[in-house]
C-alpha cells in the first residue's frame, strides 16, 4: 500500500464555490509537500482537516481555464448584445415607418378637407377628342325663304 503521508499548506483562500452537508467546494492556492503552490479545487470540511479528491492546476493551466471561461462569456455577451441591437433597430425602423404612414395619412386628410366644397376642376378637352358639333346652319336658299316669309307677315300686319 502506498504511503499516504503528505503535507499541504493553504497559502490563499479565494472562496467557496458551493456547499453540501458540511463540505465546502473551494478554490485555494495550496502548496503540496513543499512544492510550488498550485490552484486547487476540492471539497474540504469546515476546519480544513479532511478533504475529498480534487483538481490542482498550475498557474498557466488556471490562466487557460480563466481565458476559456472569459472567451466563452465574451462570445455569449457579444451575441446577446447583437440580438439586443437587432431588436432595437427593428423597433426603430417600425416606428419610423409608422410615423411616415401617419404623416402621409394626415397629408391626404388635409388635401381632402381642402378640396371639400370646392368646384370640380375644369378639364380641357384632350387633343384626341373631336370638337363638339355645332347644329347645322340653314343654307342660303332656306334663309331667303325665311326672310321672304317674314316680310310678307310684316306687310300684312302693316296698316296703309
Backbone bond lengths (Angstrom), bond angles and torsions (degrees), N, CA, C in turn:
res aa  C-N    CA-C-N  psi(-1)  N-CA   C-N-CA  omega(-1)  CA-C   N-CA-C  phi
1 X - - - 1.445 - - 1.528 108.10 -
2 X 1.368 116.27 134.43 1.466 119.16 -177.72 1.513 111.23 -70.00
3 X 1.317 114.38 154.17 1.460 121.94 178.74 1.520 109.17 -71.69
4 X 1.338 117.82 125.83 1.456 121.68 -177.32 1.523 111.23 -103.41
5 X 1.308 117.16 16.60 1.454 119.11 177.92 1.519 109.08 -82.90
6 X 1.307 115.77 124.33 1.463 121.27 176.58 1.514 107.56 -150.50
7 X 1.291 114.58 163.16 1.466 119.65 179.05 1.523 108.85 -120.78
8 X 1.284 114.12 153.05 1.473 118.66 175.85 1.517 108.50 -146.75
9 X 1.287 114.64 152.45 1.453 121.09 176.02 1.530 107.02 -139.77
10 X 1.324 115.92 121.13 1.469 119.86 177.08 1.517 107.17 -81.18
11 X 1.339 115.69 109.78 1.464 120.39 -178.17 1.528 111.65 -81.77
12 X 1.332 115.34 -36.22 1.470 118.42 -179.75 1.524 108.91 -148.88
13 X 1.318 115.64 133.52 1.467 122.33 177.36 1.536 106.90 -102.67
14 X 1.342 116.65 116.82 1.471 120.50 -179.47 1.518 112.65 -86.95
15 X 1.332 116.27 -36.55 1.451 118.05 178.58 1.503 113.12 158.67
16 X 1.340 114.59 172.07 1.458 122.75 179.37 1.528 108.03 -94.95
17 X 1.314 115.59 127.92 1.465 121.33 179.13 1.524 109.87 -84.93
18 X 1.322 116.94 -38.85 1.459 122.11 179.93 1.520 110.28 -167.45
19 X 1.345 115.94 163.89 1.469 120.48 -179.09 1.518 109.72 -135.86
20 X 1.374 114.77 149.86 1.462 120.22 172.14 1.520 108.58 -162.22
21 X 1.303 115.57 130.68 1.464 123.46 174.29 1.526 113.80 46.58
22 X 1.308 118.06 48.69 1.464 121.64 175.74 1.514 114.39 83.72
23 X 1.302 119.54 -0.30 1.461 123.43 179.36 1.532 108.54 -111.53
24 X 1.328 115.75 138.27 1.457 121.72 178.25 1.524 110.16 -115.77
25 X 1.328 115.70 126.25 1.461 118.99 172.97 1.517 105.61 -84.42
26 X 1.352 116.62 120.65 1.454 121.61 -171.40 1.518 111.80 -126.92
27 X 1.328 113.62 157.18 1.465 120.89 169.09 1.525 106.13 -109.77
28 X 1.341 115.49 120.29 1.466 121.96 -178.52 1.524 109.04 -135.14
29 X 1.310 115.40 161.56 1.459 121.61 169.29 1.530 104.69 -103.62
30 X 1.359 115.91 114.65 1.477 120.89 -171.06 1.525 110.05 -122.85
31 X 1.331 115.00 139.38 1.464 121.98 173.27 1.527 106.73 -101.67
32 X 1.342 117.35 115.62 1.463 122.86 -179.62 1.527 109.36 -99.42
33 X 1.317 115.95 126.88 1.476 122.96 176.52 1.527 112.30 50.73
34 X 1.321 116.94 36.22 1.460 121.34 175.88 1.515 114.84 77.93
35 X 1.340 118.19 -0.28 1.476 121.23 -179.74 1.534 109.52 -76.95
36 X 1.333 115.80 -179.99 1.466 121.02 178.96 1.523 109.30 -60.66
37 X 1.308 114.40 145.11 1.471 119.59 -178.49 1.530 110.22 -67.27
38 X 1.334 114.01 144.49 1.472 121.34 178.42 1.515 108.70 -131.36
39 X 1.320 113.88 155.97 1.469 119.07 174.38 1.516 107.07 -73.12
40 X 1.315 115.80 138.89 1.452 120.41 -172.97 1.530 109.30 -134.96
41 X 1.345 115.86 127.75 1.466 121.56 175.20 1.526 106.25 -119.83
42 X 1.332 116.41 116.12 1.467 121.40 179.31 1.514 109.35 -164.65
43 X 1.339 116.21 169.48 1.461 122.06 176.82 1.529 109.23 -91.09
44 X 1.324 113.93 135.98 1.463 121.82 179.18 1.514 108.48 -126.98
45 X 1.349 115.19 153.33 1.462 117.85 171.73 1.534 107.36 -77.05
46 X 1.332 116.53 177.11 1.465 120.85 -175.00 1.524 113.09 -59.39
47 X 1.318 118.29 -33.39 1.458 122.00 -172.80 1.537 112.56 -102.27
48 X 1.320 117.50 7.12 1.472 123.76 -178.63 1.534 111.33 57.10
49 X 1.348 115.85 38.29 1.457 120.66 176.91 1.525 110.68 -100.45
50 X 1.332 116.10 -30.38 1.464 120.58 179.29 1.524 108.14 -124.46
51 X 1.348 114.64 151.80 1.466 119.94 -178.76 1.514 110.36 -144.56
52 X 1.316 115.66 158.53 1.466 122.35 171.65 1.525 107.79 -101.97
53 X 1.322 114.54 172.71 1.463 118.20 176.60 1.529 108.94 -58.75
54 X 1.318 114.39 149.13 1.455 118.29 -179.12 1.516 111.42 -148.15
55 X 1.292 115.44 -162.04 1.456 122.84 -176.63 1.514 108.13 -128.99
56 X 1.339 116.05 129.95 1.461 119.59 175.24 1.521 108.14 -112.89
57 X 1.336 115.40 141.53 1.463 121.88 -178.11 1.517 109.62 -131.45
58 X 1.329 116.10 135.86 1.461 119.80 173.23 1.533 108.14 -68.40
59 X 1.313 117.81 164.32 1.464 118.73 176.94 1.540 112.80 -55.35
60 X 1.340 116.80 -39.73 1.468 119.97 178.57 1.532 110.65 -63.64
61 X 1.348 117.90 -44.34 1.464 121.41 179.17 1.532 111.23 -63.68
62 X 1.335 116.26 -40.60 1.464 119.84 178.91 1.527 110.26 -63.75
63 X 1.347 115.93 -41.72 1.466 119.94 178.10 1.529 109.76 -59.85
64 X 1.327 116.76 -41.23 1.471 121.49 -179.85 1.530 110.01 -64.74
65 X 1.328 118.32 -43.18 1.470 121.99 177.78 1.526 110.05 -60.11
66 X 1.336 115.86 -46.38 1.464 119.97 -179.83 1.531 110.32 -63.24
67 X 1.341 116.78 -44.43 1.470 120.31 178.79 1.524 111.73 -59.92
68 X 1.342 116.49 -43.49 1.467 120.01 177.89 1.525 110.96 -61.52
69 X 1.312 115.73 -43.40 1.457 120.55 -179.85 1.528 111.00 -64.00
70 X 1.325 116.32 -47.97 1.465 120.66 -179.22 1.526 110.49 -64.36
71 X 1.320 116.55 -43.31 1.460 120.59 179.95 1.525 111.26 -59.59
72 X 1.324 115.21 -44.82 1.466 119.17 178.87 1.515 110.28 -62.81
73 X 1.325 116.61 -44.71 1.461 119.87 179.47 1.521 111.53 -65.72
74 X 1.343 116.60 -36.69 1.455 119.31 177.94 1.523 110.67 -64.02
75 X 1.335 116.77 -43.97 1.468 119.69 178.47 1.522 110.36 -61.81
76 X 1.308 115.45 -42.42 1.465 118.95 179.33 1.519 110.40 -66.39
77 X 1.322 117.65 -40.44 1.464 120.90 179.13 1.525 110.80 -65.51
78 X 1.320 116.53 -40.68 1.468 120.03 177.99 1.525 109.89 -63.80
79 X 1.323 116.87 -43.03 1.472 120.04 178.86 1.530 110.69 -62.71
80 X 1.339 117.19 -42.85 1.469 120.53 177.32 1.526 110.27 -62.95
81 X 1.327 116.75 -43.01 1.461 120.87 178.97 1.516 112.12 -61.77
82 X 1.325 116.20 -41.80 1.476 119.88 178.20 1.524 110.64 -64.60
83 X 1.331 116.80 -40.67 1.465 119.92 178.53 1.526 110.80 -64.33
84 X 1.319 116.63 -41.58 1.471 120.06 178.50 1.519 109.95 -63.40
85 X 1.330 117.27 -45.07 1.470 121.28 -179.37 1.527 111.01 -64.26
86 X 1.331 117.33 -39.43 1.467 120.29 177.86 1.529 110.35 -62.69
87 X 1.329 116.74 -40.94 1.466 120.08 177.07 1.517 111.81 -63.51
88 X 1.338 116.49 -42.18 1.472 119.78 177.80 1.521 111.12 -62.55
89 X 1.332 116.44 -43.69 1.467 120.39 179.61 1.517 110.80 -62.54
90 X 1.329 117.04 -41.95 1.465 120.15 179.28 1.527 110.24 -62.89
91 X 1.338 117.26 -42.18 1.470 119.88 178.48 1.522 111.07 -66.49
92 X 1.337 116.91 -38.41 1.463 121.77 179.37 1.539 110.07 -63.61
93 X 1.330 117.37 -44.51 1.462 121.76 179.91 1.524 109.82 -65.01
94 X 1.328 116.80 -43.62 1.471 120.18 179.28 1.524 110.67 -62.25
95 X 1.320 117.66 -40.69 1.469 121.14 179.41 1.524 110.38 -65.81
96 X 1.337 116.62 -40.73 1.466 120.36 178.98 1.529 110.14 -63.94
97 X 1.337 117.63 -44.35 1.458 120.77 178.83 1.525 111.02 -62.60
98 X 1.319 116.70 -41.70 1.463 121.03 178.83 1.528 110.23 -61.89
99 X 1.336 117.00 -42.73 1.464 120.86 179.48 1.522 110.88 -64.33
100 X 1.332 117.00 -40.69 1.465 120.58 178.53 1.526 110.75 -65.23
101 X 1.331 116.85 -41.77 1.466 120.32 178.19 1.520 110.92 -63.92
102 X 1.327 116.69 -41.33 1.462 121.13 179.65 1.525 110.34 -64.39
103 X 1.340 117.25 -42.50 1.464 121.10 179.39 1.523 110.68 -65.27
104 X 1.322 117.68 -41.62 1.464 121.12 178.88 1.526 110.48 -64.51
105 X 1.317 117.12 -40.97 1.470 120.70 178.82 1.529 110.03 -65.63
106 X 1.315 118.31 -40.93 1.466 121.52 178.18 1.523 110.16 -63.64
107 X 1.321 117.45 -39.37 1.464 121.07 178.25 1.527 110.55 -64.96
108 X 1.329 117.29 -44.24 1.479 120.53 177.62 1.525 110.32 -61.59
109 X 1.321 116.08 -41.07 1.467 120.66 -179.75 1.523 109.95 -64.34
110 X 1.329 118.43 -42.22 1.461 122.31 179.30 1.522 110.51 -64.01
111 X 1.326 117.64 -40.14 1.468 121.19 178.06 1.521 110.39 -63.41
112 X 1.336 116.71 -42.63 1.466 119.86 179.28 1.523 111.14 -64.08
113 X 1.321 117.65 -41.10 1.461 121.07 179.06 1.521 110.94 -65.60
114 X 1.329 117.69 -36.90 1.464 121.36 179.14 1.516 110.93 -68.26
115 X 1.314 117.24 -33.75 1.463 120.73 -178.12 1.524 112.73 -84.29
116 X 1.319 116.60 -15.94 1.457 120.52 -177.09 1.531 109.69 -62.46
117 X 1.327 117.98 126.14 1.465 122.85 178.79 1.511 113.16 85.07
118 X 1.298 120.27 -7.71 1.460 122.02 179.55 1.517 109.45 -82.10
119 X 1.363 114.67 152.86 1.472 119.68 177.69 1.514 108.68 -67.68
120 X 1.320 116.25 148.32 1.461 117.43 178.84 1.529 109.21 -64.87
121 X 1.277 117.90 149.72 1.462 120.42 -178.07 1.524 111.02 -66.61
122 X 1.358 115.41 146.40 1.462 121.74 177.76 1.512 107.83 -73.88
123 X 1.320 114.19 133.31 1.454 117.82 179.74 1.507 109.06 -109.93
124 X 1.308 116.14 126.42 1.452 122.24 175.28 1.518 107.59 -72.51
125 X 1.325 117.39 140.62 1.468 117.60 175.51 1.525 109.01 -65.95
126 X 1.272 114.43 141.04 1.460 117.54 -178.48 1.512 109.55 -75.78
127 X 1.298 115.91 158.56 1.467 121.09 -178.57 1.514 110.97 -65.29
128 X 1.278 118.70 -21.71 1.455 121.98 -177.56 1.527 112.20 -79.61
129 X 1.328 117.02 -23.90 1.463 119.55 -177.95 1.530 109.27 -79.64
130 X 1.329 117.83 136.17 1.475 119.28 177.29 1.533 109.26 -71.09
131 X 1.320 117.67 149.31 1.465 119.36 179.25 1.522 109.87 -64.68
132 X 1.312 115.14 153.43 1.459 119.88 -179.80 1.535 109.32 -64.80
133 X 1.333 116.26 138.88 1.476 120.58 -178.47 1.525 109.90 -78.54
134 X 1.353 114.25 137.89 1.459 119.26 176.56 1.523 107.71 -87.65
135 X 1.311 116.44 153.29 1.472 117.06 178.66 1.541 109.46 -63.21
136 X 1.296 116.13 147.86 1.474 118.67 -176.92 1.544 110.69 -63.13
137 X 1.313 114.88 141.64 1.472 119.67 178.62 1.529 109.77 -91.82
138 X 1.319 115.20 158.59 1.478 119.24 -179.26 1.517 109.63 -74.66
139 X 1.257 115.10 147.17 1.464 119.49 176.51 1.524 108.42 -73.45
140 X 1.299 116.80 166.43 1.467 121.59 -178.72 1.526 111.18 -61.56
141 X 1.290 117.11 -37.94 1.475 120.68 -178.62 1.517 110.59 -68.35
142 X 1.352 116.02 -40.72 1.454 119.17 177.79 1.526 110.40 -65.60
143 X 1.310 116.50 -36.21 1.450 120.59 179.21 1.536 110.38 -65.02
144 X 1.343 118.15 -39.20 1.477 121.87 178.50 1.516 110.06 -62.97
145 X 1.309 116.08 -40.78 1.470 120.23 -179.78 1.523 109.92 -63.98
146 X 1.337 117.97 -43.61 1.460 121.95 179.74 1.526 108.96 -62.66
147 X 1.331 117.18 -44.79 1.461 121.10 -179.61 1.537 110.54 -62.30
148 X 1.314 116.24 -40.99 1.472 121.09 -179.53 1.512 110.71 -64.64
149 X 1.328 116.76 -43.42 1.468 120.94 179.32 1.522 110.33 -61.71
150 X 1.315 116.79 -41.10 1.457 120.86 -179.31 1.538 110.04 -66.18
151 X 1.321 116.05 -38.03 1.479 119.35 -179.38 1.510 110.64 -65.78
152 X 1.301 118.12 -40.25 1.454 121.81 -179.89 1.526 110.32 -66.09
153 X 1.301 117.29 -39.32 1.465 119.80 178.28 1.524 110.21 -64.39
154 X 1.318 116.48 -38.76 1.455 120.01 179.32 1.542 110.81 -64.33
155 X 1.333 115.85 -40.83 1.472 119.90 -179.64 1.522 110.49 -65.82
156 X 1.291 117.87 -38.62 1.449 120.11 -179.93 1.499 111.27 -68.19
157 X 1.329 117.55 -34.06 1.453 121.65 -178.21 1.523 110.96 -78.82
158 X 1.290 117.98 -19.49 1.457 120.03 -175.20 1.533 110.11 -76.38
159 X 1.270 116.75 144.76 1.479 123.15 177.87 1.522 107.57 -101.66
160 X 1.343 117.76 117.56 1.448 121.09 177.00 1.455 111.31 -102.68
